């Protein structure tokens, strides 16, 4: 895949995960309903205090990590900021809505 094709696929994954997440208002309810299904699909779910990560190992060196967060409306959604292994085999943060590297203040923190 070209970088543009990969970013488009990331956007599709983010939209898909967002459509699922927006049905929930709590991380606990999302985990209870979706953890087994995500595990069957090979998506690793990890809960933190302010978000949930969805980690996808695409092949030996490529991965993507999405962040489920609470929206301003109170439902869950998926952040535009993802972590991924870029074309240079570096762990990078990207804003997939812009296709550019994420700013430091946008990167999720574990608390």
C-alpha positions as CSV (number, residue, x, y, z in Angstrom):
1,X,0.0,0.0,0.0
2,X,1.1,3.5,-0.6
3,X,1.1,5.9,2.4
4,X,-2.1,7.6,1.0
5,X,-3.8,4.2,0.7
6,X,-2.8,3.2,4.2
7,X,-4.1,6.5,5.7
8,X,-7.4,6.0,3.9
9,X,-7.6,2.5,5.4
10,X,-6.8,4.0,8.9
11,X,-9.7,6.4,8.4
12,X,-12.0,3.5,7.5
13,X,-10.9,1.6,10.6
14,X,-11.4,4.7,12.8
15,X,-14.9,5.3,11.4
16,X,-15.8,1.7,11.9
17,X,-14.6,1.7,15.5
18,X,-16.3,5.0,16.1
19,X,-19.6,3.7,14.9
20,X,-19.3,0.9,17.4
21,X,-18.1,3.1,20.3
22,X,-20.7,5.8,19.9
23,X,-23.3,3.3,21.2
24,X,-21.7,3.4,24.6
25,X,-21.3,6.1,27.3
26,X,-18.9,4.2,29.6
27,X,-15.7,2.3,29.0
28,X,-16.9,-0.5,31.2
29,X,-20.0,-1.1,29.1
30,X,-18.0,-1.0,25.9
31,X,-15.5,-3.5,27.3
32,X,-18.2,-5.8,28.5
33,X,-20.0,-5.8,25.1
34,X,-17.0,-5.7,22.7
35,X,-13.9,-7.3,24.3
36,X,-14.6,-10.9,23.2
37,X,-15.6,-9.8,19.6
38,X,-12.5,-7.6,19.3
39,X,-10.3,-10.5,20.6
40,X,-11.7,-12.8,18.0
41,X,-10.8,-10.3,15.3
42,X,-7.2,-10.0,16.7
43,X,-7.7,-6.5,18.2
44,X,-6.1,-6.1,21.6
45,X,-8.1,-3.9,24.0
46,X,-6.5,-2.2,26.9
47,X,-8.2,0.0,29.4
48,X,-6.6,3.1,31.0
49,X,-8.3,5.6,33.2
50,X,-9.0,8.2,30.5
51,X,-9.2,6.0,27.3
52,X,-9.1,2.6,25.8
53,X,-6.5,1.5,23.3
54,X,-7.3,-0.8,20.4
55,X,-4.1,-2.3,19.1
56,X,-3.9,-4.1,15.7
57,X,-0.8,-6.0,14.6
58,X,-1.0,-5.9,10.8
59,X,2.1,-7.9,10.1
60,X,5.5,-8.6,11.6
61,X,6.5,-4.9,11.6
62,X,3.3,-2.9,11.0
63,X,0.8,-2.0,13.7
64,X,-1.9,0.6,14.4
65,X,-3.2,1.8,17.8
66,X,-6.5,3.6,18.1
67,X,-7.8,5.5,21.2
68,X,-11.4,5.3,22.4
69,X,-12.2,8.5,24.3
70,X,-15.2,10.3,25.7
71,X,-16.8,12.8,23.3
72,X,-18.1,16.2,24.3
73,X,-21.6,14.7,23.9
74,X,-20.9,12.1,26.5
75,X,-20.7,9.1,24.2
76,X,-17.5,7.2,23.3
77,X,-15.7,7.9,20.1
78,X,-12.3,7.2,18.5
79,X,-9.6,9.9,18.5
80,X,-8.2,11.2,15.2
81,X,-4.7,10.7,16.8
82,X,-3.3,7.2,16.3
83,X,0.0,5.6,16.9
84,X,1.5,3.5,14.1
85,X,4.7,2.1,12.7
86,X,5.5,4.5,9.9
87,X,7.3,3.9,6.6
88,X,10.7,4.2,8.3
89,X,9.9,1.6,11.0
90,X,9.5,4.3,13.7
91,X,6.7,4.5,16.2
92,X,4.9,7.6,15.2
93,X,1.8,9.6,16.2
94,X,-0.5,10.8,13.4
95,X,-3.6,12.9,13.1
96,X,-5.5,10.8,10.5
97,X,-7.9,13.6,9.7
98,X,-5.0,15.7,8.4
99,X,-2.5,12.9,7.6
100,X,0.2,14.8,9.4
101,X,2.3,14.1,12.5
102,X,0.3,14.8,15.7
103,X,1.2,17.7,17.9
104,X,2.7,16.9,21.3
105,X,-0.3,18.2,23.2
106,X,-2.7,15.9,21.2
107,X,-0.9,12.7,22.1
108,X,-2.9,10.6,24.8
109,X,-1.2,10.1,28.1
110,X,-1.8,7.2,30.6
111,X,-3.0,8.5,34.0
